[in-house]
């Protein structure tokens, strides 16, 4: 039987029609002489009625059905009896009086129920991903992903972008995360790498005159995983020629606003706010701040210079800083809770955490209160009120921002300060071009070595490279970095200068990026681009807590596929054919 409709399509307008549906048995209810079956496909549910008085043999066949059996049913669309309607279903006002039933396939007892409120562990769901994908929430997320991809393609095609597929097998350039390597059979001892991004190829496309390129690109990074990261992921990748930073940012703003409006009927602000990297770090301790709650970092450097608490004073005198957070009503925290905050701050990298309670009478309550002048502290923190708790970190700037930025997010969650109904997009701009890596004793690129310096800061490259800012920009939403991009270096001499500052020798630069250097010397236009994380965007739009829910077949935190058992060992013959061997030892069997 070929279906005539899907399981969310029928309504009162179909009453009296004979229809055929096909799908999975979602539930079965036996009311004696009448059996009710909910049949489900990816569109929804429809109730089927098998009445023994109308057709006893058919009723007997339906009695054998169990959850997740695959069936096809032909019947007549009827109005549900008064009082039995289901207002939560599009088909809740009708039912199908079954005439014929075909059992297309049976199902063994399942390891977990096919429902959104499933209580099975994530590892069990990933092991049986083909069942997990049947859950309505998973179906909705994958349909949302498809819709966003479709909107993106249409938007960019309408603006004269050309969709180009860049290579999956490419050259290893381990400047960022670790590469996934692929051995070459026809070139023994040599390896391809899976791309961490199409960065070099899209720049080559601009030099090749493509002018506007985009790709919904698969990328790979062999890195430690978190809830918002995967070893293979998808990004909306684009590049444009003869543009400046404003052109690209406006293009992306309009795209993101379109996606939110079309998929969720949400109007994002226009224009989207901007913060410089320096402002973002200073105010929130991170370059991807969550603006859905107001708990800014407080600068106490001036106060620290004159206070009697030596820990604060020495931090400032040694080139560091003192900053803090004002925790509303935090004076009610128990000592145990404050001790837990101190332990957490140490886990985040602090040497310690100073704290002061402001009593209802405005007095300071703390073991360090005797070193602090109440009026001077209140003057330094005019927004602090009686009943608040003040916490402070004194150290080098990077540590202060890291610790307080993470504590801010932790407290935002714990104190339920975050407004879950708000959407707060943000551009972070004017990033430093370099940071200094103490371990390797050299400058490293904050983004990547192909990012152009800000025109006003080019002179810093010769004398104070750490002062130079770039034409880079990150798009942040609710505390997640959705994407980042920049105007690229198109001058061969500027690219060579940047490689020199990064201590990449001419030989190394030629070996790793020779084709790009040659291309830059053949007439490269000014160009720039951006990459947006599609998986992360769907995670936020779909309001799910894990990026794995947005990917059909994700990996675990150990980069494993529990369904296919990948990665796996291969035969000695395969290794020999690839001219490689492994030094990993097989685990010994337990006696």
C-alpha positions, 0 to 999 in steps of 0.5 A: 500500500502506497501512502496517500498522506503523511501523519500530520496532514489530515484534518476535518476537511478530509472527513469521509475520505479513504486514505492510506498512512504508513509509519511506526507504531508510536503507542497502542491502547487496548480498550477491549473491543476497540484498539487505538494505535498512534502511527508516527512518521517524521511529520507527526501522529495520527490515531488509528481505530480498530473496532472488533464489531466492524472487522473482527479479523482486522482487530485480531491482527492489530492486537499483535502490533507492538511499539515501533512495528512498521505498518501501513493502514487504509481507512476512512477519516472520521471525526473523533467522538466529543471529548476525545479530541487532542488539541496538542496535535494537528490531527487531534480532531480526527481519527482513521477507522481502519479497513486494511492493515499491512505489517511491513516490519516487526521490531524487537524490544527497544533499549529505550522509548522513542520519546523526547523525555527519554531517560536513557544515557547519551552513550546508549542513545548514540549506540542506537542512533537510528532509534534516537533519530526517531525522537520528535526532538531529533527530527525537528533539529535535523529539519531545522538544520536543513532549513538553515542550510537552505536559507543560507544558500538562497541568501548567498546565491541571490547575492552572486556568491558561487558555491565551490567545494574545496579539497578534503585531502590537503596539506598538513599545516599544523599552526592551530589544532592538531590535524587528522592525517591520512596516509597516501598509498601511492606516495609511501611515507607521505600524508594528506591532512583533513582540512581544519578550514578551507582558509587557504583555498578560499584565499586562492579562489579570490586570487583566482578571480572568483570574487564571491565564494561560499561553501557549507564546508566539512572541517576536521580538528583533532582536539579535546572535545566539549559540549560545543565541539566535535572532531568533524563539524560544519561551517558556513564559509565565505570569502569576498574580494574588494570589500572592507570589514563593514561589508562582511559584517553587514552581510552576516548580520542580515543573514543571521537576522533572516535565519532567526526571523524565518525559523523562530520568528525572532527579531534580532537587533538592528544594528547588532552591538559591537565591543572591542576586544579590550572592552569585552575582556575588561568588562566581562573577562572573555571575548565571547560574553553572555550579555543576557545578564548584567554582572560586569567586572569591577576595576579596583586598580586605583583603589588598590594603589592606596589601600593597606591590603598588601596583596592588592597593592603588590599586584598593581605595582608589579604590573598586574591588576585587581578586579572584582564582582558585585554579587547581588544579595551575596552577603547571605552566602554561608561561609561554606559557599564562599569557601567553595567559590574560593576553591573554584577560583583556584581551579580556574587559575587564581592563587586565591579569592578575597571577599567582603560582605556589606552588611545591611548597615553598610559595614564591611565584614571580612577577614581583610576588612581591617585593611580596607577603608569603607568609604574608599571601597564604596567610592570605588564600587558605587553600584555595591549595595548593603547585602551584597558580596564582593569578591576580588582577584589580584594577579596578572591581567590574563589570570584575573580576566580568566578567573572572574570571567568564568566565575561570572558565568558560574554565578549567572547560572547559580543565581538564575540571573540569565534571562533564557528568553533573550537573544543577545548577539554581539560583534567583538572587533579590534583583536590584538594581532599577536600574543606572546607565548611564554613556553615557546618564547615567541609571538603567536597569531591570535587568530591566524597568520593571514589576518591583516593588521588594522591600517592605523597599527601597521607601524607597531609591527616594527616596534611594538607588535603586541600593540597592533590590532587587526581587522578581525571580527567575531560574531557572538551570541548568548556567550557562544562564538558563532563565527569569526573572520577577518580582512586578509593580508593580500600583500606579499611583503606584509605576509612575509613580515608577519611570518618573520614576527611569528618566527616562521623562517623563509624555508618553513614558510615556503614549505608550508605555504609556498603556493599561497605566497606564489599566488599573492605575488600574482596579483591578489585583490584585497579580500576577507571572509568569515566562517560561521559554525552551523552546528553551534548555530543549530544548537542555539536555535534549537535550544538544546544543550549539546552540539551532538544533538544537532549532528546526525551521527556525532562522536563522543568526547573520546572522538568515537562513534558508538554506533559503528565502533569507529575508529577501529583497528585495521588489518596488517595487510592494510597497514603494509599497503600504506607503508606504515605500522603502529607502535600502539600496544594492544591491551592485554586480556583480563584473566 
